[in-house]
Amino acid sequence: MQFYAGYFLDGSHGRGARKFESFEGFCMETQYFPDSPNKPQFPSAISAPDKPFNHTTVFKFSTEQ
């Protein structure tokens, strides 16, 4: 999983003229290891007709009171 914290957000305007500043959000992106096609020790990230891509990601958040 890649975690992106918005460090490089630069104040660009989004929907409704909202400015996006550094660290104003985060993103969790599931993906294969970076550069995995070039690293034989990593799992393969290549799909083929006989090997379809099918993955499920479940995020579960909770709070305690």
C-alpha distances in whole Angstrom, upper triangle without the diagonal:
4,6,10,13,16,17,19,20,24,26,26,27,26,27,30,31,28,27,23,23,21,18,20,16,13,10,7,6,4,6,8,8,10,14,13,17,18,17,19,18,14,14,16,14,17,19,23,25,26,22,20,17,16,13,13,10,12,12,15,16,20,22,25,28
4,6,10,12,14,15,17,20,23,23,24,23,25,28,28,25,24,20,20,17,16,17,14,11,8,6,5,6,7,9,9,9,13,14,17,18,18,20,19,16,16,17,15,19,20,24,27,28,24,23,19,19,16,16,13,15,14,17,17,21,23,26,29
4,7,9,11,13,14,18,20,21,22,21,23,26,26,23,21,17,17,14,12,14,11,7,6,5,6,9,11,13,13,13,16,17,21,22,21,24,22,19,20,21,19,22,24,28,30,31,27,26,22,21,18,17,14,15,13,16,16,19,21,24,27
4,6,8,10,11,14,16,17,19,18,20,23,23,20,18,14,14,11,9,11,8,6,5,6,8,11,13,15,15,14,17,19,22,23,23,26,25,22,22,23,21,24,25,29,32,33,29,28,24,23,21,20,17,18,16,18,18,21,22,25,28
4,6,8,9,13,14,16,18,17,19,22,21,18,16,12,11,8,6,8,6,4,7,9,11,15,16,19,18,18,21,23,26,26,26,29,28,25,26,27,25,28,29,33,35,37,33,31,27,27,24,23,19,20,17,19,18,20,21,24,26
4,5,5,9,11,12,14,14,17,19,18,15,13,9,8,5,5,7,6,6,8,11,13,17,18,21,20,19,22,24,27,27,28,31,30,27,28,28,26,29,30,34,36,38,34,32,29,28,26,25,22,22,20,22,20,23,24,27,29
4,6,8,11,13,16,16,20,22,20,17,14,11,8,5,5,9,9,9,11,14,16,19,20,22,21,19,22,25,27,27,28,31,30,28,29,30,27,30,32,36,38,40,36,35,31,31,28,27,24,25,22,24,23,25,26,29,31
4,6,9,11,14,15,18,21,19,16,13,10,8,6,8,10,11,11,13,16,17,20,21,23,22,19,22,25,27,27,28,31,31,28,29,30,27,30,32,35,38,39,36,34,31,31,29,29,26,27,25,27,26,28,29,32,34
4,6,7,10,11,15,17,15,12,9,6,5,5,7,8,10,11,13,16,17,21,22,24,24,22,24,27,29,29,30,34,33,31,31,32,29,31,33,36,38,40,37,35,31,32,29,29,26,27,24,26,25,28,28,31,33
4,6,9,11,15,17,14,12,9,7,5,6,10,11,13,14,16,20,21,24,25,28,27,25,27,30,32,32,33,37,36,34,35,35,32,34,36,39,41,43,40,38,35,35,33,32,29,30,28,30,29,31,31,34,36
4,6,9,13,14,10,9,5,5,5,7,11,10,13,15,17,21,22,26,27,30,30,28,30,33,34,35,36,40,39,37,37,37,34,36,38,41,43,45,42,40,36,36,34,33,30,31,28,30,29,31,31,34,35
4,7,10,12,9,8,6,6,7,10,13,12,14,16,17,21,22,25,26,29,29,27,29,32,33,34,36,39,39,36,37,36,33,35,36,39,41,43,40,38,34,35,33,32,30,30,28,30,29,32,32,35,36
4,7,8,5,5,4,6,9,13,15,13,14,17,18,22,23,26,28,31,31,29,31,34,35,37,38,41,41,38,38,38,34,36,37,40,41,44,41,38,35,35,33,32,30,30,28,30,29,31,32,35,36
4,6,6,5,6,7,11,14,15,13,13,16,16,20,21,24,26,29,30,28,31,33,34,36,37,40,40,37,37,36,33,34,35,37,39,41,39,36,32,32,31,29,27,28,26,28,27,29,30,33,34
4,5,6,9,10,14,17,18,15,15,17,18,21,22,25,27,31,32,31,33,35,36,38,39,42,42,39,38,38,34,35,35,38,39,42,39,36,33,32,31,29,27,28,26,27,26,29,29,33,34
4,5,9,11,15,18,19,16,17,20,21,24,25,29,31,34,35,34,37,39,40,42,43,46,46,42,42,41,38,39,39,42,43,45,43,39,36,36,34,33,30,30,28,30,28,30,30,34,34
4,6,9,13,16,18,15,17,20,21,25,26,29,31,34,35,34,36,38,40,41,42,46,46,42,42,42,38,40,40,43,44,46,44,41,38,37,36,34,32,32,30,31,30,32,32,35,36
4,7,10,13,14,11,13,16,18,22,23,27,29,32,33,31,34,36,38,39,40,44,43,40,40,40,36,38,39,42,43,45,43,39,36,36,34,32,29,29,27,28,26,28,28,31,32
4,6,10,12,10,12,15,17,21,23,26,28,31,32,30,32,35,37,38,39,42,42,38,39,39,35,37,38,41,43,45,42,40,36,36,34,32,30,30,27,29,27,29,29,32,33
4,7,9,7,9,12,14,18,19,23,25,28,28,26,29,31,33,34,35,38,38,35,35,35,32,34,35,39,40,43,40,37,33,33,31,29,27,27,24,26,24,26,27,30,31
4,6,6,9,12,14,18,20,24,25,28,28,26,29,31,34,34,35,38,38,35,36,36,33,35,37,40,42,44,41,39,35,35,32,31,28,28,25,27,25,27,27,29,31
4,6,8,10,13,16,18,22,23,26,25,24,26,29,31,32,32,36,35,32,33,34,31,34,35,39,41,43,40,37,34,34,31,30,27,27,24,25,24,26,26,28,30
4,6,7,11,14,16,20,22,24,24,23,26,28,31,31,31,35,33,31,31,32,30,33,34,38,40,42,38,36,32,32,29,27,24,24,21,22,20,22,22,25,26
4,7,11,14,17,20,23,26,26,25,28,30,32,34,34,37,36,33,33,34,31,34,35,38,40,42,39,36,32,32,29,27,24,23,20,21,19,21,21,24,25
4,7,10,13,17,19,23,23,22,26,27,30,31,31,34,33,30,30,31,28,31,32,35,37,39,35,33,29,28,25,23,20,19,16,18,16,18,19,22,24
4,7,10,13,16,19,19,19,22,24,27,28,28,31,29,26,26,27,25,28,29,32,34,35,32,30,26,25,22,20,17,17,14,16,14,17,18,21,24
4,6,10,12,16,17,16,20,21,24,25,25,28,27,23,23,24,21,24,25,28,30,32,28,26,22,21,18,17,14,14,12,14,14,17,19,23,25
4,7,10,13,14,14,18,19,22,23,23,25,24,20,20,21,19,22,22,26,28,29,26,23,20,18,15,14,11,11,9,12,13,16,19,22,25
4,6,10,11,12,15,16,18,20,20,22,22,18,17,18,15,18,19,22,25,26,22,20,16,16,13,12,10,11,11,14,16,19,22,25,28
4,7,9,11,14,14,16,19,18,20,19,15,14,15,12,15,16,20,22,23,19,17,13,13,10,9,7,10,11,14,16,20,23,26,29
4,7,8,11,10,13,15,15,17,16,12,11,12,9,12,13,17,20,20,17,15,12,12,10,11,10,13,14,18,20,24,27,30,33
4,6,8,7,10,12,12,13,13,9,8,8,6,10,12,16,19,19,15,15,12,13,11,13,13,16,17,20,23,26,29,32,36
4,6,5,9,10,9,11,10,7,8,9,8,12,15,18,22,22,18,18,15,16,14,16,15,18,19,22,24,28,30,33,36
4,5,8,9,9,12,12,9,11,11,10,13,16,19,23,24,20,20,17,18,17,19,18,21,21,24,26,29,32,35,38
4,6,6,7,10,11,9,11,10,9,12,15,18,22,23,20,20,18,20,19,21,21,24,25,28,30,33,36,38,42
4,5,5,7,8,6,7,7,6,9,13,16,20,20,17,17,15,17,17,19,19,23,24,27,29,33,35,38,42
4,6,7,10,8,8,6,6,7,11,14,18,18,16,17,15,18,18,21,22,25,27,30,32,36,39,42,45
4,6,9,9,10,9,10,11,15,17,21,22,19,20,19,22,21,24,25,28,29,32,34,38,40,43,47
4,5,6,8,9,10,12,16,18,22,22,20,21,19,22,21,24,24,27,28,31,33,36,39,42,45
4,5,7,8,11,12,15,18,21,21,18,20,19,21,21,24,25,28,29,32,34,38,40,43,47
4,7,9,12,14,17,20,23,22,19,21,20,21,21,23,23,26,27,30,32,36,38,40,44
4,6,9,12,15,17,21,20,17,18,17,18,17,20,20,23,24,27,29,32,35,37,41
4,6,9,12,15,18,17,14,15,13,15,14,17,17,21,22,25,28,31,34,37,41
4,6,8,11,15,14,11,12,11,14,14,17,18,22,24,27,30,33,36,39,43
4,7,10,14,14,11,11,9,12,12,15,16,20,22,25,28,32,35,38,41
4,7,10,11,9,9,9,12,13,17,19,22,25,28,31,35,38,41,44
4,7,8,6,6,6,10,12,16,18,22,24,28,31,34,38,41,44
4,5,5,6,8,12,15,18,21,25,27,31,34,38,41,44,48
4,5,6,9,12,16,19,22,26,29,32,35,39,42,45,49
4,6,10,12,15,19,22,26,29,32,35,39,42,45,49
4,7,9,12,16,19,22,25,29,32,35,39,42,45
4,6,10,13,16,20,23,26,30,33,37,40,43
4,7,10,13,17,20,23,26,30,33,36,40
4,7,10,14,17,20,23,27,30,33,37
4,7,10,13,16,20,23,27,30,33
4,7,10,13,16,20,23,26,30
4,7,10,13,17,20,23,27
4,6,10,13,17,20,23
4,7,10,14,17,20
4,7,10,13,17
4,7,10,14
4,7,10
4,7
4
